[in-house]
């Protein structure tokens, strides 16, 4: 993986990131589309294993922040979380 410097803080960010807007979905009992937690966590962890350390998520990506949290739970790889948003 190729990494670039991130501002003046000395961190390195992977050139490839993973967008979390379109995580895999499945249909629930009421016929609604919901995030497939197991598949999403598997995909996120695979991206981390491949060197990705940048994930794009937002409140508007309904449920993606929670799934990302579950994928990182228990210290899965070292990482930092940066949340940039509006008040």
N, C-alpha and C positions, 0 to 999 in steps of 0.2 A: 504494500500500500504506500502511496505517496502522501506525504503530509506537508502542510503549509503552516507557517507561523500565524498565530492569532493575536494580532495587535501587539501591545507592549508587554503583555503578561508572560510571554515565553511559552505558552502552551502550543501544542501542535494539533491541527485539525485535519482529518482525512479529507482528501480532495473529493472523494465520493462520499455522499451522505445518503441517508435513507429517509424518504418522506413517509410520514405516518398518516397521511390523509386517506389513503386507499388501502388500509389493511384488509386482509381477507375477511369475507363475511359469510355467514350462514343464516338460515332461516330459523327463527324460534317457534315456539308452540302456537303463537298467534299469527304466524305468517310474516312477521317483521324481519327485516334484515338487521342482524347484530354482528358485532365483531367476533370472529372465531378466535377466542383467546389462545387456545393451544397452538394453532397454526401461526398466529401472529407472534407469539413468544418464540416459537421455533425459528421463524424468519429473522426476528430481531437478533437473537443470539447467534445465528449463523452469520449475520452481517458483522457482529462484533468479532466473532472468530476470524473473519476475513480481514479485520483491521479497521472497520468503520467505527468512528467515534463521534460522528455528528449525526444527530437525528432531528428532523424537522417535525414539530408537532405544535398544536394549538388547541385551545379550548373549543374552537369551532369544529375541530375534527372529532366530533363526538366519541368520547371514550378512549381516544388514542393515548392520552397522557397516562391514564390508569394502566393500560396494557403495557406501555413502556416501563412504567414503574414495576409491574409484576415481572417483566423480563429481566430487570436489573436487581430484583429482590435477592437478598442473601449474598450480596457482594459479587454478583456475576461480572467478572472482570473489573478492573479499576476504571473509574470514570468520574466525570463531573457532569452535573446537570446545570444548564443555564436556561432560564426562562425569561424571555423578553416579551413584554406585552404592553397593553394599554390599561390604564386605570378606569 
